Amino acid sequence: MQVEIRKLNIDDYDELAEAMQKAYPVIDDNVWSKRNIQKLTSIFAEGQICILVDGKLAAAALSINVNYELYGDQHTYDEITGNGTFNTHSNIGNVLYGIEVFVDPEFRALRLGRRLYDARKELCEIMNLKSIIVGGRIPNYHLYSSELSPREYITKVRNKEIYDPVLSFQIGNNFSPVKILKGYLKGDSESEEYAVLLQWNNIYYTAKKNTMQDSVVRLGLVQWQMRPLKDIEDFYKQVEFFVDAVAGYQSDFCLFPEFFNTPLLAPFNHLNERESMEKLAELTEEIKEKISEMAISYNVNIISGSMPILEEGQLFNVSYLLHRDGKIDEYRKIHITPNEKKYYGMTGGNEIKVFDTDCGKIGVIICYDVEFPELPRLLADQGMRILFVPYLTDTQNAYTRVRHCAAARAIENECYVAIAGCVGNLPGVNNMDIQYGQATVFTPSDFAFPSNAIKGEATANTEMTIIVDVDLNLLKELHYNGSVKTLTDRRQDLYDVILRNQN
């Protein structure tokens, strides 16, 4: 007999489904879909482990990595897995959460479950995660529920007076019961929908800085004054001045406005608007790399407003997320304004995603995008906790649209929303004459937040920065104990917001 333990892959799916069906014969919807497994193996390949016996899949363990402070000990299986979307997974999480472990009944005498748990523990140590947490079923509880409470049942299992195939196994693997969860897994009639929250602590864990364990995140917003610039070096000096100022206050993020580099359009003012924007796009790669160097040297994550890029004859409005570790992400504005279409022939992007940072999951959208509530809702469903919105508005009524929509997005998605725009005027550049702006950080509206749901705001139409601290733990508290729970209370039996397949 040959036993092999390795990473699960999508080619294993048919055998996986067959083994799960045999392992859970009494549970409805007891088999993960192929799409579920495809996503798990793509976002967190290391956490999906299987065992083959003589080449046949005999057991498997599925896991995600989560920022556990966002969910806490009182959660359901649907909440921790994002209703089976696994959007709760975070590459910078601090807890390995076990979402599935099973052994084909044909192979249960081989003690394969212990091998899977040993592999999980090794992974937890390698990744320097704080602990492994699972919501353990108690499948024999229905045999005793008429005479024992869940607490009494767990005590008897711990004392080895009763054998439970799951709980006894977990305790034997040094997992400690933390809490009894009611209504944890819908349809688990054997456990009467009870579960035991169990935890194994990694004794080698060392706390990491700048993770969600530090729940307070500092935001620096730049209200950028449009001014003539003699050359690109003059632009870099102005950018670095603000990066230096924001970083001096140990900010985690620095947000610049949309199209804040358009003073560099001045030398191309003899061209039409489209041609001049294409010339500006030729500078974007250099600007991106230069600001990325600033992010590293000043140790601050920079959302570089937005800039144009030209690809295969199409102009896109792009915001770069320049991580302080050197990584670069980008977001392309999806909703293009009539002005952008008319003067520049801009094309909308087609990718909606959150970004993992050393301060948790964030979203970036650009100006007009915030007026479409579906887009931030999709980001919130993927775990976004802070939404950054660089904008450029010429008049006060245009700014008012962005402002009020941003405030609404913060309330309805239980997140923070930071907006920053340009101010002043820019003579000598076509279609960039005047700007109106007021940088602001919006919060949800509940007792833990300011009564006006504004954490901080700049003086309107004045060049300045604002530095604001936001506490992510308050969002977690709001999600579970808020006066209203806008994410939880949605009638998803009647409606939903669906992200279509993206190219």
N, C-alpha and C positions, 0 to 999 in steps of 0.2 A: 504493500500500500504506500502510495506517495502523497504527501500532504504539502501543498504550496500555498503560501500567503502572499498576496500582492495587491496592487491597486485595482479597483474595479474599473472596467471601461464599458462603453456603450455596446460593444459586441457581446458582452455577457448578458444582455438584457433578457433574452428568452429564457435562459436557465434561471436567472434571478427571479423572474415572474413566476416560474413554475415552483421554485423553492418557497417563495413567499406564500403562495396559494396553499401549499401543504403545511406551512408553519402556522398560519392564521385561518383555519377553516371556518371559524364562527364569527369573524369580524367582517362587517360590510366594507366594501372598497378597500380590500386588504392588500392590493398590489399597486405599487407606484407605477405611474405611466412612464412610457419610454421617454417622453418629453421631460418629465421630472428628473430621471436619471441622467439624461443628456445634460441638463443644466447643472446638476450637482457635480458631475465629473468635469465640467468645463470651468466652473467657478472655484472649485476646491477639490482638485484631484486627490491630494494627499489624504483627505479625510474620508475617502470612500474605499473601504478595504473589503476584500473577499478572500475566502479560503476554498481551494480546489482539492478534492480528494480523487486521486487517479484521474485527474483531468475534468472532473465534474464539479460544478459550483455547489458547495455544500453549506456555506454560511456567509453572511455579510454584515458589515456594520457601516452605517451612513452617519455622517456628522456635518455640522456647520460650525463656523467660528463666529461668535457674537460678542458685541459690546453689552455685556450682561446687565450693566447698570441701567440700560434703557428699558429692560423688561422686569427685572427684579424677581423675587421668589414667587409672586402671585401671578402666574400666567397660565395660559392654556396652550395646548399643542399647536392649535391654529395660529395663535399669536406669535409663538417663538419661531414658527416656520414661515410666517408671512402667508398664511392660508395655502401652504404648499408651493408658494412661488420661490421660497428661499431667498427672497430679497432682504431678509434680516441678516444674511451672511455678511461679514465684514473682514476684509483682509488684515485689518489691524485690530480685530477683536481680542478680548483677553480671556475668553472661556471657550473651550471645546464643548459644544452641546451635542449630545448623542440623540439623533432623531430616529434611529432604527438599528436594531440588532436582532438577527434571527438565525436559527440553525435548522436546516432541513431535518425533519424527524428521523429520517433514515440514518443520519450521522450523529445523533445526539449522544451516543455513548463515547464519542471520541473527545469530549471536552473541548470542542472547538471554540465555544464562547469565551473561555478563558484566554485562548490565543488572541482572539479579536480584542479583548479588553487590554491585554498586555501591549498589543500594537497601538491602541489608542493612547495608553499611558506614555509609551515611548514618543509618540507624535506630540503629545502635550508638552513633554520635557524638551524635545528638539525645538519646538516653536516658542518656548518660554511663555506658555500660557498658565494662567493662575490656577485653573482647575478644570476638571471634567464634570459636567452636570447633566443629569438625565432625569426625565420624568418616567419613573418605573411603574409599569402596570402591576396590578396584584390579581392575577387571573383566577386564583382559587378563592378570592374573597366571597364570591356569590354563594359558596358552600357554607359560609359561616355568618353571613350578614344578618340573619335573623336573630342571632344571639350575641354577636360581637360588633362593636363600633369599629371603624377603620383604625382608630388609635389602639384599641385593644388587640385587634388582629395583628398589627405591625409589631406590637410588643411580644406577642406569642411567637411570631416568626423569628424575631431577634433572639428569643430565648430557646429557639429550636423546638418549641412545643407543637408548632404547625409548620409544614413545608409549603412554600410557595415557589413555583419554578422560576419566577423572575426575581422577586425580592430576596429570596434565600441566596440566589446566585449573586446578586448585586452586593449584598452584605458580605458574602464570602470573598468578594473581590475588593474589599476594603472601602466600599462606598458607604457613607454615613447618611442616614435619613435626616432631612432638613425640615420638611414640611409636608403635610397632607394637602393634596390638591383636589378640589371637588370640581367635577365637570371638565376634567383635563382633556380626555379623548372621547369625542362624540362616537357613540355606537359601540363602545367597549362594555358590553353587557356582563362579561365575566368579572370585570373589576367594578361593575356598577358605576362606571365613569369616574372612579377614584384613581388617584395615582400617588406615588410617593416621590417627592423631589429628593434626589440623592446626589451626593457630591464627593468627589475624590480630589484632594488637594495636591498640587505639585510642590514638593518640598524644595525643589531647586529653583522655583520661580523667583525672579528678581524684577521689581517694579520698573516699568519703562516710563520715561518722561514723555510728555506730549501725547498721551493717549486719552481715551474716554474715561480712564480712571480719574483723570483730572477734569472734572466736569465743567469747570469755568473756562470758557474760550474767549480770548480778547480779539476784538475786531477793530481794525483801523480803516476808516473811510476817508478817501481823498476827494474833496470838492475842488475840482481842477479849474483854474482860471485860464480861459483861452487867451493867448497872447501871440504876437508875431515872434518867430524864432529865426535867428540868422542862419542856423544850420542844424543838422541832426545831433551834433555834439551838445548844442544848447538844449535840445530836447532831453537828452540823456541826463544832463546836469539837473534839470528840473525834476525828472522822474526820481533820480537818486536822492535828491533833497527830501522828497516826501517818504521814500522807502526808509531812509535813515531816520527821519523823525518818528515814523510809526514804529519801526523796529526798536527805537530807543525806549519805548514804553513796553517792550516785551510783547508786542502784539503777535498773535498767531496768524492773522490774515491781514493783507493790505489790498483794498479794493479801489481800482481806478475806474473812471467813467467810460462809456461807449465812445468810440472814435476820438479819444483824447489826443491822438497824434495828428489830427487833421490840420493843425497849424503848418505841418510840413507840406501841405498842398499848395502853399503860396507860390513856389517856383513854377507850378504847372497851371497857373490861373489862365494862361492864354489858350489852354485846351478846353474842350467841352467837359462837362462834369464826369462823364463815363471815362474818358481818356485820362483825366487827371487822377481819378480814383485808381485806375489801373497802374499809373505811375507810383502812387502811394503804396500799392500792394507790393511793388518790387522791393520796398524797404522792410516789409513785415518780417521776413525770416531773420534778418539782422537784428531788428528790434526785439523780437522774441528771445533770441539767444542772449542778447545783452541784459534784458530784464531777468532772464533766468539766472544769469550770473549774480545779479543783485539779490535774488531770492536766497541763493546759497550763502553768499557772503554776509548778508544781514540776518540770516536765519529767520525768515518770515515767508509764509506762503503768499504768493501774489496773484490776484486775479487781474490780469493786465487789460482791464477795460474791454475794448474790442478794436479790431483792425481788419482791413480788407485783405483777402487773399484771392489770387486768380488761378483757377485750375481749369484747363481745357476750355478756355474761353468764357468761363463762368466766374462771376464775382460773388464771394461769400463774405458775410460779416462774422468774424470769428473772435471768440474770447479764449485766451489761453490761461489755464491754471498752472502756474509755475511753482512746483513744490519746493520747499527748502532743502529737500534731499536731492534735487536735480531732475526729478521726474517731471515730464510735461504732458498735460492733458489738454484737450481742446473741446469747445462747444461751438457749434455753428448756429447762428440765429435762425430759428425756424419760421417765424412769422415776419414777413417783410412788409414794411409800411408802403403805402402808395407813393410817398416821396422817394423812398429808396428805389422802388421799381421805375418810377418815371425818370429820375435824374441819373441813376447809376446802373439800372438794369440788374439789381441784386437778385440772387437766387437763394431760396431758403434751404437750410440744412434738413436732414432727415433722421437724426439720431437723438434719442431721449435717454439719458442715463445719469445716475448719480456718480460722484467721484469719492473714492476712499482717500482720506487724508489722515495725517497723524492726530487730528482732532475729531475724527469720526466722518460720517457720510455727509456730503454737502451737495447742493445743486447750484448750477450756474445757468441763468437764462438772460436774454438781452432785451431790455426796454419793452417793445411792443409785445413780446412773448408773455409778459406778466398779465396782460389783459385777457388771456385765454386760460380760464381756471383749470381746464383739463390737464394742461402741461405740468404745473406744480403738483397737482393731485397724483399724477403718475410718478413723479419724483418722490413724493411723500410715501407712496405705497412701496417704493424701493428703499425706504429707510432714511431719506433725507431729513436732516434736523436743522440745517442752516441753508437758506437760499440767498444767493448773491445776485443782484440785478444791476449791472452797469447800464446807464441810460444816457440818452442825449435828447433833450427837449428844448424847443426854441421859445415857446410861449408858456405862460403860467397855466392856461387851461390844458395844454398837452402834459405838463408836469403833474397837474391834478389827477389826470387819468392814471398815470403811472403810480402816483402816491396812494390813491385810494384802492386801487387794485392790489398793490403790494400789501397794504394793511389787511385787506380781506384774505389774501393768500396765507398770511401768518395765522389768522384766526381759524380758518377752515381746515388748515393742514397741521395745526398744532406744532408750528415751527417758528424760528426767527427768520425775518426777511431783512436784508441789508441792501439799501439802494444808494447809488452815488452817481452824480452827473456833473456836467461841465456848467460853468457860469461865465457871464461877461459877454464879450463880442469879439468877432474876428474879422476886421475889415480886410479886404483884399483877397478873400477866399470865397468863391462862388458857392451859394447855397449853405453857407456856414456863418451867416451874418450875426445872429443873436442866439443866446442860450439862457435858459432859466433853470435853476436847480436848487435842491435842498437835500443834502444827504441825511438819511434817517435809518434807524434800526427799529423795526416793528416787532412786537411780541404778540402772543395770544392774549386774549382778554379774559382773565380770571384773577382770583385773589392773590396768587403768587407773583403777579406781574403788575407793572404800573397801571393805574386806573384808566389812563388814556391809551394803553397798549403801545406806548412809544418808550423805548429804552433810552434813546438819545437822538438828538437831531442837531444839525448845523444851523447857522444863521443863513437865511435864504440869500442867494446871489452874492455870496462873499467867499473868496478863496480861503479855505481852512481845512483842517482835519478834525475828525471826532474819533475818540477812542472809547469803545463800549465793551463791557464784559457781559457775556450771556452764559447762563447756567443751564447745561443740558439736562441735569437731573430734575429741574423744574418741569421740563417737557415730559419726562417719564411720569412724574407725579400727576401732571395734568391729564395724561393719557388714561390713568387708572382711577383717579379720584377727582377729576375736574367737575365743576358745576354742570358743564355739558361736555360730551365726549364726541366731537364731530367726526373723528375717524371711526370709532367703534360703533356709533349709532347709525351709520349709513344703512339704508334699506337695500342691501345688495341682493336681496331676493327679488327686488323690483328693477334695479338698475345697476350699472357698473360702468367704470371707465376702463377701456381696454386698450392696451398698447399693441398695435399691429406689428407683424414681423417687419424687422428693419433690414434694409440692404446693407 
